[in-house]
Amino acid sequence: MIQGNPKFDGLAVGELTANFMGGPGSVELKAKVAFVSTKTGATHGSSVHAGPWSSEVLAKLRELADVMEQDLAKHHLEDGTRVFGPSTVPTKEAPRGIGELFNDREPPQV
């Protein structure tokens, strides 16, 4: 490994992925972050961050999903103006690990 001072002085979200289908009331949110130089505009690498996320980020994600559903309703439903219940957008992050595969049952011993 070689150590030194980085040439980047900022970071930016380049891509994000949200999966709302992981279970009731949960979300898996991942962001690809780019390390950039504000002086040259060069990108010096990237990484993926999968959380944990703040409650502010999760609230904005709920807001985004709500307005996206409104747009989708305009395109795909004849009468997309009625809301039948609370948003399906989760209020917490999806659990990460083998546990969710077993619905909180003990995984088999190997």
RAQUILIN-V994372 format. One record per pair of residues at least 6 apart in sequence whose ideal C-beta (glycine too) atoms are under 7 Angstrom apart, sorted by sequence separation. I is the first residue (numbers start at 1). J is the second residue. D is the distance in whole Angstrom. If there is no record, write none. Layout:
BEGIN
i={I I}
j={J J}
d={D D}
END
This chain:
BEGIN
i={22 36 74 20 36 37 73 19 35 18 19 34 35 98 35 18 35 34 16 17 33 16 32 33 16 32 33 15 13 14 30 31 14 13 14 30 66 11 12 29 65 11 66 11 12 29 65 11 62 10 8 62 8 9 10 61 8 9 7 14 29 58 27 8 7 6 53 52 51 18 27 26 29 25 25 26 27 28 25 26 27 20 26 20 26 20 23 22 23}
j={28 42 80 27 43 44 80 27 43 27 28 43 44 107 45 29 46 46 29 30 46 30 46 47 31 48 49 32 31 32 48 49 33 33 34 50 87 33 34 51 87 34 89 35 36 53 89 36 87 36 35 89 36 37 38 89 37 38 37 46 61 91 61 44 44 44 93 93 93 61 90 90 93 90 91 92 93 94 92 93 94 88 94 89 95 90 94 94 100}
d={5 7 6 5 5 7 3 7 7 6 4 5 5 5 5 5 7 5 7 5 6 7 6 5 5 5 6 4 5 5 6 5 7 6 5 5 5 5 5 6 7 7 7 6 6 6 4 7 6 5 4 4 6 6 5 7 5 6 6 7 7 7 7 4 6 7 6 7 5 6 4 5 7 5 6 6 6 4 6 6 6 7 4 6 7 6 6 4 7}
END
